[in-house]
Amino acid sequence: MPERLLNVAEAAERLGTGERFVRRLISERRIAFVKVGRHVRLAEATLDAYVLANTVQPVTRRRTRAHYGRAA
C-alpha cells in the first residue's frame, strides 16, 4: 500500500503547529515534499523523520553544587 500524503493543513495538525510554520519549512527546503501539480504534499514518513531528527535528548548528568555559584 502506498504511503499517505498529507496536505499542509494535515501536516501542521500532526506537528501541532500552524500552517505557516509548515510552509516555511517547505520554502526553506528544510523538509522533503512532493509536488502534485500545483499542490504540495508531505509524506507521513517525512514528518516522522523530521521530528526524530529534531528531537533533543534530555541531559542525564546533574550539576554538582560546586558549579552553581561560579561566574562564567
mmCIF file of the N, C-alpha and C atoms, coordinates in Angstrom:
data_MODEL
# 
_entry.id   MODEL 
# 
loop_
_atom_site.group_PDB 
_atom_site.id 
_atom_site.type_symbol 
_atom_site.label_atom_id 
_atom_site.label_alt_id 
_atom_site.label_comp_id 
_atom_site.label_asym_id 
_atom_site.label_entity_id 
_atom_site.label_seq_id 
_atom_site.pdbx_PDB_ins_code 
_atom_site.Cartn_x 
_atom_site.Cartn_y 
_atom_site.Cartn_z 
_atom_site.occupancy 
_atom_site.B_iso_or_equiv 
_atom_site.pdbx_formal_charge 
_atom_site.auth_seq_id 
_atom_site.auth_comp_id 
_atom_site.auth_asym_id 
_atom_site.auth_atom_id 
_atom_site.pdbx_PDB_model_num 
ATOM 1   N N  . MET A 1 1  ? 0.837  -1.179 0.000  1.00 0.00 ? 1  MET A N  1 
ATOM 2   C CA . MET A 1 1  ? 0.000  0.000  0.000  1.00 0.00 ? 1  MET A CA 1 
ATOM 3   C C  . MET A 1 1  ? 0.891  1.254  0.000  1.00 0.00 ? 1  MET A C  1 
ATOM 4   N N  . PRO A 1 2  ? 0.650  2.194  -0.889 1.00 0.00 ? 2  PRO A N  1 
ATOM 5   C CA . PRO A 1 2  ? 1.469  3.411  -0.926 1.00 0.00 ? 2  PRO A CA 1 
ATOM 6   C C  . PRO A 1 2  ? 1.257  4.262  0.323  1.00 0.00 ? 2  PRO A C  1 
ATOM 7   N N  . GLU A 1 3  ? 2.292  5.017  0.639  1.00 0.00 ? 3  GLU A N  1 
ATOM 8   C CA . GLU A 1 3  ? 2.218  5.865  1.825  1.00 0.00 ? 3  GLU A CA 1 
ATOM 9   C C  . GLU A 1 3  ? 1.266  7.031  1.605  1.00 0.00 ? 3  GLU A C  1 
ATOM 10  N N  . ARG A 1 4  ? 0.595  7.422  2.663  1.00 0.00 ? 4  ARG A N  1 
ATOM 11  C CA . ARG A 1 4  ? -0.359 8.523  2.591  1.00 0.00 ? 4  ARG A CA 1 
ATOM 12  C C  . ARG A 1 4  ? 0.376  9.856  2.539  1.00 0.00 ? 4  ARG A C  1 
ATOM 13  N N  . LEU A 1 5  ? -0.079 10.720 1.652  1.00 0.00 ? 5  LEU A N  1 
ATOM 14  C CA . LEU A 1 5  ? 0.471  12.061 1.540  1.00 0.00 ? 5  LEU A CA 1 
ATOM 15  C C  . LEU A 1 5  ? -0.477 13.038 2.224  1.00 0.00 ? 5  LEU A C  1 
ATOM 16  N N  . LEU A 1 6  ? 0.096  13.927 3.020  1.00 0.00 ? 6  LEU A N  1 
ATOM 17  C CA . LEU A 1 6  ? -0.695 14.895 3.774  1.00 0.00 ? 6  LEU A CA 1 
ATOM 18  C C  . LEU A 1 6  ? -0.594 16.268 3.140  1.00 0.00 ? 6  LEU A C  1 
ATOM 19  N N  . ASN A 1 7  ? -1.688 17.023 3.179  1.00 0.00 ? 7  ASN A N  1 
ATOM 20  C CA . ASN A 1 7  ? -1.600 18.405 2.724  1.00 0.00 ? 7  ASN A CA 1 
ATOM 21  C C  . ASN A 1 7  ? -1.007 19.251 3.853  1.00 0.00 ? 7  ASN A C  1 
ATOM 22  N N  . VAL A 1 8  ? -0.801 20.518 3.601  1.00 0.00 ? 8  VAL A N  1 
ATOM 23  C CA . VAL A 1 8  ? -0.140 21.389 4.575  1.00 0.00 ? 8  VAL A CA 1 
ATOM 24  C C  . VAL A 1 8  ? -0.943 21.476 5.877  1.00 0.00 ? 8  VAL A C  1 
ATOM 25  N N  . ALA A 1 9  ? -2.248 21.586 5.773  1.00 0.00 ? 9  ALA A N  1 
ATOM 26  C CA . ALA A 1 9  ? -3.087 21.681 6.968  1.00 0.00 ? 9  ALA A CA 1 
ATOM 27  C C  . ALA A 1 9  ? -2.991 20.414 7.815  1.00 0.00 ? 9  ALA A C  1 
ATOM 28  N N  . GLU A 1 10 ? -3.029 19.251 7.174  1.00 0.00 ? 10 GLU A N  1 
ATOM 29  C CA . GLU A 1 10 ? -2.926 17.988 7.900  1.00 0.00 ? 10 GLU A CA 1 
ATOM 30  C C  . GLU A 1 10 ? -1.544 17.830 8.533  1.00 0.00 ? 10 GLU A C  1 
ATOM 31  N N  . ALA A 1 11 ? -0.493 18.239 7.812  1.00 0.00 ? 11 ALA A N  1 
ATOM 32  C CA . ALA A 1 11 ? 0.863  18.165 8.353  1.00 0.00 ? 11 ALA A CA 1 
ATOM 33  C C  . ALA A 1 11 ? 1.015  19.086 9.562  1.00 0.00 ? 11 ALA A C  1 
ATOM 34  N N  . ALA A 1 12 ? 0.445  20.278 9.479  1.00 0.00 ? 12 ALA A N  1 
ATOM 35  C CA . ALA A 1 12 ? 0.508  21.219 10.596 1.00 0.00 ? 12 ALA A CA 1 
ATOM 36  C C  . ALA A 1 12 ? -0.213 20.656 11.817 1.00 0.00 ? 12 ALA A C  1 
ATOM 37  N N  . GLU A 1 13 ? -1.358 20.052 11.600 1.00 0.00 ? 13 GLU A N  1 
ATOM 38  C CA . GLU A 1 13 ? -2.109 19.462 12.707 1.00 0.00 ? 13 GLU A CA 1 
ATOM 39  C C  . GLU A 1 13 ? -1.319 18.327 13.339 1.00 0.00 ? 13 GLU A C  1 
ATOM 40  N N  . ARG A 1 14 ? -0.683 17.518 12.503 1.00 0.00 ? 14 ARG A N  1 
ATOM 41  C CA . ARG A 1 14 ? 0.106  16.387 13.022 1.00 0.00 ? 14 ARG A CA 1 
ATOM 42  C C  . ARG A 1 14 ? 1.311  16.862 13.825 1.00 0.00 ? 14 ARG A C  1 
ATOM 43  N N  . LEU A 1 15 ? 1.927  17.968 13.394 1.00 0.00 ? 15 LEU A N  1 
ATOM 44  C CA . LEU A 1 15 ? 3.070  18.512 14.119 1.00 0.00 ? 15 LEU A CA 1 
ATOM 45  C C  . LEU A 1 15 ? 2.650  19.379 15.304 1.00 0.00 ? 15 LEU A C  1 
ATOM 46  N N  . GLY A 1 16 ? 1.392  19.757 15.342 1.00 0.00 ? 16 GLY A N  1 
ATOM 47  C CA . GLY A 1 16 ? 0.913  20.618 16.414 1.00 0.00 ? 16 GLY A CA 1 
ATOM 48  C C  . GLY A 1 16 ? 1.353  22.061 16.227 1.00 0.00 ? 16 GLY A C  1 
ATOM 49  N N  . THR A 1 17 ? 1.469  22.479 14.967 1.00 0.00 ? 17 THR A N  1 
ATOM 50  C CA . THR A 1 17 ? 1.888  23.841 14.648 1.00 0.00 ? 17 THR A CA 1 
ATOM 51  C C  . THR A 1 17 ? 0.887  24.470 13.701 1.00 0.00 ? 17 THR A C  1 
ATOM 52  N N  . GLY A 1 18 ? 1.181  25.674 13.281 1.00 0.00 ? 18 GLY A N  1 
ATOM 53  C CA . GLY A 1 18 ? 0.343  26.333 12.298 1.00 0.00 ? 18 GLY A CA 1 
ATOM 54  C C  . GLY A 1 18 ? 0.789  26.003 10.883 1.00 0.00 ? 18 GLY A C  1 
ATOM 55  N N  . GLU A 1 19 ? -0.068 26.270 9.939  1.00 0.00 ? 19 GLU A N  1 
ATOM 56  C CA . GLU A 1 19 ? 0.253  26.021 8.531  1.00 0.00 ? 19 GLU A CA 1 
ATOM 57  C C  . GLU A 1 19 ? 1.434  26.871 8.084  1.00 0.00 ? 19 GLU A C  1 
ATOM 58  N N  . ARG A 1 20 ? 1.537  28.058 8.632  1.00 0.00 ? 20 ARG A N  1 
ATOM 59  C CA . ARG A 1 20 ? 2.619  28.962 8.240  1.00 0.00 ? 20 ARG A CA 1 
ATOM 60  C C  . ARG A 1 20 ? 3.998  28.341 8.522  1.00 0.00 ? 20 ARG A C  1 
ATOM 61  N N  . PHE A 1 21 ? 4.139  27.653 9.659  1.00 0.00 ? 21 PHE A N  1 
ATOM 62  C CA . PHE A 1 21 ? 5.397  27.005 10.003 1.00 0.00 ? 21 PHE A CA 1 
ATOM 63  C C  . PHE A 1 21 ? 5.736  25.921 8.979  1.00 0.00 ? 21 PHE A C  1 
ATOM 64  N N  . VAL A 1 22 ? 4.763  25.107 8.617  1.00 0.00 ? 22 VAL A N  1 
ATOM 65  C CA . VAL A 1 22 ? 4.995  24.037 7.636  1.00 0.00 ? 22 VAL A CA 1 
ATOM 66  C C  . VAL A 1 22 ? 5.367  24.635 6.283  1.00 0.00 ? 22 VAL A C  1 
ATOM 67  N N  . ARG A 1 23 ? 4.673  25.688 5.880  1.00 0.00 ? 23 ARG A N  1 
ATOM 68  C CA . ARG A 1 23 ? 5.004  26.340 4.604  1.00 0.00 ? 23 ARG A CA 1 
ATOM 69  C C  . ARG A 1 23 ? 6.416  26.925 4.632  1.00 0.00 ? 23 ARG A C  1 
ATOM 70  N N  . ARG A 1 24 ? 6.838  27.435 5.794  1.00 0.00 ? 24 ARG A N  1 
ATOM 71  C CA . ARG A 1 24 ? 8.198  27.957 5.898  1.00 0.00 ? 24 ARG A CA 1 
ATOM 72  C C  . ARG A 1 24 ? 9.219  26.833 5.793  1.00 0.00 ? 24 ARG A C  1 
ATOM 73  N N  . LEU A 1 25 ? 8.960  25.682 6.408  1.00 0.00 ? 25 LEU A N  1 
ATOM 74  C CA . LEU A 1 25 ? 9.845  24.528 6.282  1.00 0.00 ? 25 LEU A CA 1 
ATOM 75  C C  . LEU A 1 25 ? 9.999  24.133 4.813  1.00 0.00 ? 25 LEU A C  1 
ATOM 76  N N  . ILE A 1 26 ? 8.900  24.169 4.094  1.00 0.00 ? 26 ILE A N  1 
ATOM 77  C CA . ILE A 1 26 ? 8.911  23.804 2.674  1.00 0.00 ? 26 ILE A CA 1 
ATOM 78  C C  . ILE A 1 26 ? 9.679  24.843 1.868  1.00 0.00 ? 26 ILE A C  1 
ATOM 79  N N  . SER A 1 27 ? 9.410  26.121 2.078  1.00 0.00 ? 27 SER A N  1 
ATOM 80  C CA . SER A 1 27 ? 10.048 27.173 1.272  1.00 0.00 ? 27 SER A CA 1 
ATOM 81  C C  . SER A 1 27 ? 11.548 27.252 1.543  1.00 0.00 ? 27 SER A C  1 
ATOM 82  N N  . GLU A 1 28 ? 11.970 26.921 2.775  1.00 0.00 ? 28 GLU A N  1 
ATOM 83  C CA . GLU A 1 28 ? 13.396 26.924 3.116  1.00 0.00 ? 28 GLU A CA 1 
ATOM 84  C C  . GLU A 1 28 ? 14.061 25.592 2.787  1.00 0.00 ? 28 GLU A C  1 
ATOM 85  N N  . ARG A 1 29 ? 13.299 24.658 2.213  1.00 0.00 ? 29 ARG A N  1 
ATOM 86  C CA . ARG A 1 29 ? 13.786 23.326 1.839  1.00 0.00 ? 29 ARG A CA 1 
ATOM 87  C C  . ARG A 1 29 ? 14.369 22.573 3.035  1.00 0.00 ? 29 ARG A C  1 
ATOM 88  N N  . ARG A 1 30 ? 13.744 22.766 4.204  1.00 0.00 ? 30 ARG A N  1 
ATOM 89  C CA . ARG A 1 30 ? 14.186 22.080 5.415  1.00 0.00 ? 30 ARG A CA 1 
ATOM 90  C C  . ARG A 1 30 ? 13.483 20.747 5.603  1.00 0.00 ? 30 ARG A C  1 
ATOM 91  N N  . ILE A 1 31 ? 12.490 20.469 4.752  1.00 0.00 ? 31 ILE A N  1 
ATOM 92  C CA . ILE A 1 31 ? 11.757 19.210 4.816  1.00 0.00 ? 31 ILE A CA 1 
ATOM 93  C C  . ILE A 1 31 ? 11.427 18.793 3.383  1.00 0.00 ? 31 ILE A C  1 
ATOM 94  N N  . ALA A 1 32 ? 11.476 17.493 3.140  1.00 0.00 ? 32 ALA A N  1 
ATOM 95  C CA . ALA A 1 32 ? 11.182 16.982 1.793  1.00 0.00 ? 32 ALA A CA 1 
ATOM 96  C C  . ALA A 1 32 ? 9.674  17.061 1.539  1.00 0.00 ? 32 ALA A C  1 
ATOM 97  N N  . PHE A 1 33 ? 9.312  17.355 0.289  1.00 0.00 ? 33 PHE A N  1 
ATOM 98  C CA . PHE A 1 33 ? 7.901  17.443 -0.072 1.00 0.00 ? 33 PHE A CA 1 
ATOM 99  C C  . PHE A 1 33 ? 7.704  16.943 -1.490 1.00 0.00 ? 33 PHE A C  1 
ATOM 100 N N  . VAL A 1 34 ? 6.441  16.730 -1.837 1.00 0.00 ? 34 VAL A N  1 
ATOM 101 C CA . VAL A 1 34 ? 6.062  16.235 -3.155 1.00 0.00 ? 34 VAL A CA 1 
ATOM 102 C C  . VAL A 1 34 ? 5.159  17.270 -3.805 1.00 0.00 ? 34 VAL A C  1 
ATOM 103 N N  . LYS A 1 35 ? 5.433  17.587 -5.053 1.00 0.00 ? 35 LYS A N  1 
ATOM 104 C CA . LYS A 1 35 ? 4.550  18.478 -5.808 1.00 0.00 ? 35 LYS A CA 1 
ATOM 105 C C  . LYS A 1 35 ? 3.605  17.611 -6.632 1.00 0.00 ? 35 LYS A C  1 
ATOM 106 N N  . VAL A 1 36 ? 2.325  17.811 -6.439 1.00 0.00 ? 36 VAL A N  1 
ATOM 107 C CA . VAL A 1 36 ? 1.293  17.124 -7.210 1.00 0.00 ? 36 VAL A CA 1 
ATOM 108 C C  . VAL A 1 36 ? 0.567  18.228 -7.969 1.00 0.00 ? 36 VAL A C  1 
ATOM 109 N N  . GLY A 1 37 ? 1.028  18.465 -9.194 1.00 0.00 ? 37 GLY A N  1 
ATOM 110 C CA . GLY A 1 37 ? 0.515  19.613 -9.926 1.00 0.00 ? 37 GLY A CA 1 
ATOM 111 C C  . GLY A 1 37 ? 0.987  20.866 -9.222 1.00 0.00 ? 37 GLY A C  1 
ATOM 112 N N  . ARG A 1 38 ? 0.071  21.705 -8.821 1.00 0.00 ? 38 ARG A N  1 
ATOM 113 C CA . ARG A 1 38 ? 0.442  22.908 -8.076 1.00 0.00 ? 38 ARG A CA 1 
ATOM 114 C C  . ARG A 1 38 ? 0.297  22.724 -6.573 1.00 0.00 ? 38 ARG A C  1 
ATOM 115 N N  . HIS A 1 39 ? -0.111 21.546 -6.162 1.00 0.00 ? 39 HIS A N  1 
ATOM 116 C CA . HIS A 1 39 ? -0.322 21.243 -4.747 1.00 0.00 ? 39 HIS A CA 1 
ATOM 117 C C  . HIS A 1 39 ? 0.947  20.667 -4.112 1.00 0.00 ? 39 HIS A C  1 
ATOM 118 N N  . VAL A 1 40 ? 1.121  20.964 -2.845 1.00 0.00 ? 40 VAL A N  1 
ATOM 119 C CA . VAL A 1 40 ? 2.271  20.456 -2.091 1.00 0.00 ? 40 VAL A CA 1 
ATOM 120 C C  . VAL A 1 40 ? 1.767  19.421 -1.098 1.00 0.00 ? 40 VAL A C  1 
ATOM 121 N N  . ARG A 1 41 ? 2.453  18.288 -1.045 1.00 0.00 ? 41 ARG A N  1 
ATOM 122 C CA . ARG A 1 41 ? 2.093  17.212 -0.121 1.00 0.00 ? 41 ARG A CA 1 
ATOM 123 C C  . ARG A 1 41 ? 3.339  16.739 0.611  1.00 0.00 ? 41 ARG A C  1 
ATOM 124 N N  . LEU A 1 42 ? 3.143  16.242 1.828  1.00 0.00 ? 42 LEU A N  1 
ATOM 125 C CA . LEU A 1 42 ? 4.235  15.713 2.635  1.00 0.00 ? 42 LEU A CA 1 
ATOM 126 C C  . LEU A 1 42 ? 3.912  14.284 3.032  1.00 0.00 ? 42 LEU A C  1 
ATOM 127 N N  . ALA A 1 43 ? 4.883  13.410 2.888  1.00 0.00 ? 43 ALA A N  1 
ATOM 128 C CA . ALA A 1 43 ? 4.696  12.013 3.278  1.00 0.00 ? 43 ALA A CA 1 
ATOM 129 C C  . ALA A 1 43 ? 4.740  11.909 4.801  1.00 0.00 ? 43 ALA A C  1 
ATOM 130 N N  . GLU A 1 44 ? 3.955  10.996 5.344  1.00 0.00 ? 44 GLU A N  1 
ATOM 131 C CA . GLU A 1 44 ? 3.931  10.801 6.791  1.00 0.00 ? 44 GLU A CA 1 
ATOM 132 C C  . GLU A 1 44 ? 5.311  10.425 7.317  1.00 0.00 ? 44 GLU A C  1 
ATOM 133 N N  . ALA A 1 45 ? 6.035  9.592  6.568  1.00 0.00 ? 45 ALA A N  1 
ATOM 134 C CA . ALA A 1 45 ? 7.378  9.178  6.996  1.00 0.00 ? 45 ALA A CA 1 
ATOM 135 C C  . ALA A 1 45 ? 8.334  10.365 7.036  1.00 0.00 ? 45 ALA A C  1 
ATOM 136 N N  . THR A 1 46 ? 8.137  11.325 6.137  1.00 0.00 ? 46 THR A N  1 
ATOM 137 C CA . THR A 1 46 ? 8.975  12.525 6.136  1.00 0.00 ? 46 THR A CA 1 
ATOM 138 C C  . THR A 1 46 ? 8.750  13.328 7.407  1.00 0.00 ? 46 THR A C  1 
ATOM 139 N N  . LEU A 1 47 ? 7.515  13.466 7.828  1.00 0.00 ? 47 LEU A N  1 
ATOM 140 C CA . LEU A 1 47 ? 7.227  14.179 9.077  1.00 0.00 ? 47 LEU A CA 1 
ATOM 141 C C  . LEU A 1 47 ? 7.809  13.446 10.277 1.00 0.00 ? 47 LEU A C  1 
ATOM 142 N N  . ASP A 1 48 ? 7.686  12.117 10.287 1.00 0.00 ? 48 ASP A N  1 
ATOM 143 C CA . ASP A 1 48 ? 8.258  11.332 11.378 1.00 0.00 ? 48 ASP A CA 1 
ATOM 144 C C  . ASP A 1 48 ? 9.779  11.506 11.436 1.00 0.00 ? 48 ASP A C  1 
ATOM 145 N N  . ALA A 1 49 ? 10.431 11.496 10.267 1.00 0.00 ? 49 ALA A N  1 
ATOM 146 C CA . ALA A 1 49 ? 11.882 11.668 10.205 1.00 0.00 ? 49 ALA A CA 1 
ATOM 147 C C  . ALA A 1 49 ? 12.290 13.063 10.665 1.00 0.00 ? 49 ALA A C  1 
ATOM 148 N N  . TYR A 1 50 ? 11.500 14.081 10.307 1.00 0.00 ? 50 TYR A N  1 
ATOM 149 C CA . TYR A 1 50 ? 11.786 15.449 10.727 1.00 0.00 ? 50 TYR A CA 1 
ATOM 150 C C  . TYR A 1 50 ? 11.713 15.574 12.245 1.00 0.00 ? 50 TYR A C  1 
ATOM 151 N N  . VAL A 1 51 ? 10.679 14.993 12.835 1.00 0.00 ? 51 VAL A N  1 
ATOM 152 C CA . VAL A 1 51 ? 10.521 15.044 14.287 1.00 0.00 ? 51 VAL A CA 1 
ATOM 153 C C  . VAL A 1 51 ? 11.678 14.311 14.964 1.00 0.00 ? 51 VAL A C  1 
ATOM 154 N N  . LEU A 1 52 ? 12.027 13.148 14.464 1.00 0.00 ? 52 LEU A N  1 
ATOM 155 C CA . LEU A 1 52 ? 13.117 12.368 15.044 1.00 0.00 ? 52 LEU A CA 1 
ATOM 156 C C  . LEU A 1 52 ? 14.443 13.111 14.937 1.00 0.00 ? 52 LEU A C  1 
ATOM 157 N N  . ALA A 1 53 ? 14.706 13.728 13.795 1.00 0.00 ? 53 ALA A N  1 
ATOM 158 C CA . ALA A 1 53 ? 15.966 14.447 13.586 1.00 0.00 ? 53 ALA A CA 1 
ATOM 159 C C  . ALA A 1 53 ? 16.068 15.692 14.452 1.00 0.00 ? 53 ALA A C  1 
ATOM 160 N N  . ASN A 1 54 ? 14.949 16.274 14.839 1.00 0.00 ? 54 ASN A N  1 
ATOM 161 C CA . ASN A 1 54 ? 14.966 17.499 15.630 1.00 0.00 ? 54 ASN A CA 1 
ATOM 162 C C  . ASN A 1 54 ? 14.616 17.280 17.104 1.00 0.00 ? 54 ASN A C  1 
ATOM 163 N N  . THR A 1 55 ? 14.594 16.026 17.515 1.00 0.00 ? 55 THR A N  1 
ATOM 164 C CA . THR A 1 55 ? 14.321 15.716 18.906 1.00 0.00 ? 55 THR A CA 1 
ATOM 165 C C  . THR A 1 55 ? 15.596 15.901 19.720 1.00 0.00 ? 55 THR A C  1 
ATOM 166 N N  . VAL A 1 56 ? 15.494 16.680 20.780 1.00 0.00 ? 56 VAL A N  1 
ATOM 167 C CA . VAL A 1 56 ? 16.638 16.940 21.658 1.00 0.00 ? 56 VAL A CA 1 
ATOM 168 C C  . VAL A 1 56 ? 16.535 16.010 22.859 1.00 0.00 ? 56 VAL A C  1 
ATOM 169 N N  . GLN A 1 57 ? 17.579 15.252 23.075 1.00 0.00 ? 57 GLN A N  1 
ATOM 170 C CA . GLN A 1 57 ? 17.596 14.309 24.183 1.00 0.00 ? 57 GLN A CA 1 
ATOM 171 C C  . GLN A 1 57 ? 17.866 15.040 25.493 1.00 0.00 ? 57 GLN A C  1 
ATOM 172 N N  . PRO A 1 58 ? 17.283 14.586 26.590 1.00 0.00 ? 58 PRO A N  1 
ATOM 173 C CA . PRO A 1 58 ? 17.497 15.245 27.883 1.00 0.00 ? 58 PRO A CA 1 
ATOM 174 C C  . PRO A 1 58 ? 18.920 15.018 28.385 1.00 0.00 ? 58 PRO A C  1 
ATOM 175 N N  . VAL A 1 59 ? 19.380 15.948 29.192 1.00 0.00 ? 59 VAL A N  1 
ATOM 176 C CA . VAL A 1 59 ? 20.689 15.817 29.805 1.00 0.00 ? 59 VAL A CA 1 
ATOM 177 C C  . VAL A 1 59 ? 20.562 14.857 30.975 1.00 0.00 ? 59 VAL A C  1 
ATOM 178 N N  . THR A 1 60 ? 21.446 13.881 31.033 1.00 0.00 ? 60 THR A N  1 
ATOM 179 C CA . THR A 1 60 ? 21.354 12.885 32.094 1.00 0.00 ? 60 THR A CA 1 
ATOM 180 C C  . THR A 1 60 ? 22.287 13.198 33.256 1.00 0.00 ? 60 THR A C  1 
ATOM 181 N N  . ARG A 1 61 ? 23.292 14.024 33.022 1.00 0.00 ? 61 ARG A N  1 
ATOM 182 C CA . ARG A 1 61 ? 24.240 14.370 34.081 1.00 0.00 ? 61 ARG A CA 1 
ATOM 183 C C  . ARG A 1 61 ? 23.708 15.551 34.874 1.00 0.00 ? 61 ARG A C  1 
ATOM 184 N N  . ARG A 1 62 ? 23.733 15.455 36.164 1.00 0.00 ? 62 ARG A N  1 
ATOM 185 C CA . ARG A 1 62 ? 23.270 16.541 37.010 1.00 0.00 ? 62 ARG A CA 1 
ATOM 186 C C  . ARG A 1 62 ? 24.461 17.367 37.459 1.00 0.00 ? 62 ARG A C  1 
ATOM 187 N N  . ARG A 1 63 ? 24.238 18.646 37.571 1.00 0.00 ? 63 ARG A N  1 
ATOM 188 C CA . ARG A 1 63 ? 25.309 19.527 38.030 1.00 0.00 ? 63 ARG A CA 1 
ATOM 189 C C  . ARG A 1 63 ? 25.499 19.375 39.533 1.00 0.00 ? 63 ARG A C  1 
ATOM 190 N N  . THR A 1 64 ? 26.735 19.537 39.961 1.00 0.00 ? 64 THR A N  1 
ATOM 191 C CA . THR A 1 64 ? 27.008 19.474 41.398 1.00 0.00 ? 64 THR A CA 1 
ATOM 192 C C  . THR A 1 64 ? 26.844 20.860 41.993 1.00 0.00 ? 64 THR A C  1 
ATOM 193 N N  . ARG A 1 65 ? 26.762 20.937 43.291 1.00 0.00 ? 65 ARG A N  1 
ATOM 194 C CA . ARG A 1 65 ? 26.566 22.220 43.968 1.00 0.00 ? 65 ARG A CA 1 
ATOM 195 C C  . ARG A 1 65 ? 27.749 23.147 43.753 1.00 0.00 ? 65 ARG A C  1 
ATOM 196 N N  . ALA A 1 66 ? 28.931 22.638 43.514 1.00 0.00 ? 66 ALA A N  1 
ATOM 197 C CA . ALA A 1 66 ? 30.128 23.462 43.349 1.00 0.00 ? 66 ALA A CA 1 
ATOM 198 C C  . ALA A 1 66 ? 30.015 24.379 42.140 1.00 0.00 ? 66 ALA A C  1 
ATOM 199 N N  . HIS A 1 67 ? 29.224 24.013 41.147 1.00 0.00 ? 67 HIS A N  1 
ATOM 200 C CA . HIS A 1 67 ? 29.115 24.799 39.921 1.00 0.00 ? 67 HIS A CA 1 
ATOM 201 C C  . HIS A 1 67 ? 28.063 25.905 39.977 1.00 0.00 ? 67 HIS A C  1 
ATOM 202 N N  . TYR A 1 68 ? 27.199 25.896 40.972 1.00 0.00 ? 68 TYR A N  1 
ATOM 203 C CA . TYR A 1 68 ? 26.093 26.848 40.980 1.00 0.00 ? 68 TYR A CA 1 
ATOM 204 C C  . TYR A 1 68 ? 26.527 28.285 41.233 1.00 0.00 ? 68 TYR A C  1 
ATOM 205 N N  . GLY A 1 69 ? 27.558 28.514 42.037 1.00 0.00 ? 69 GLY A N  1 
ATOM 206 C CA . GLY A 1 69 ? 27.929 29.880 42.380 1.00 0.00 ? 69 GLY A CA 1 
ATOM 207 C C  . GLY A 1 69 ? 28.994 30.483 41.484 1.00 0.00 ? 69 GLY A C  1 
ATOM 208 N N  . ARG A 1 70 ? 29.483 29.778 40.499 1.00 0.00 ? 70 ARG A N  1 
ATOM 209 C CA . ARG A 1 70 ? 30.574 30.257 39.665 1.00 0.00 ? 70 ARG A CA 1 
ATOM 210 C C  . ARG A 1 70 ? 30.104 31.200 38.574 1.00 0.00 ? 70 ARG A C  1 
ATOM 211 N N  . ALA A 1 71 ? 30.923 32.196 38.303 1.00 0.00 ? 71 ALA A N  1 
ATOM 212 C CA . ALA A 1 71 ? 30.669 33.096 37.176 1.00 0.00 ? 71 ALA A CA 1 
ATOM 213 C C  . ALA A 1 71 ? 31.315 32.518 35.943 1.00 0.00 ? 71 ALA A C  1 
ATOM 214 N N  . ALA A 1 72 ? 30.790 32.862 34.798 1.00 0.00 ? 72 ALA A N  1 
ATOM 215 C CA . ALA A 1 72 ? 31.301 32.321 33.551 1.00 0.00 ? 72 ALA A CA 1 
ATOM 216 C C  . ALA A 1 72 ? 32.622 32.892 33.156 1.00 0.00 ? 72 ALA A C  1 
# 
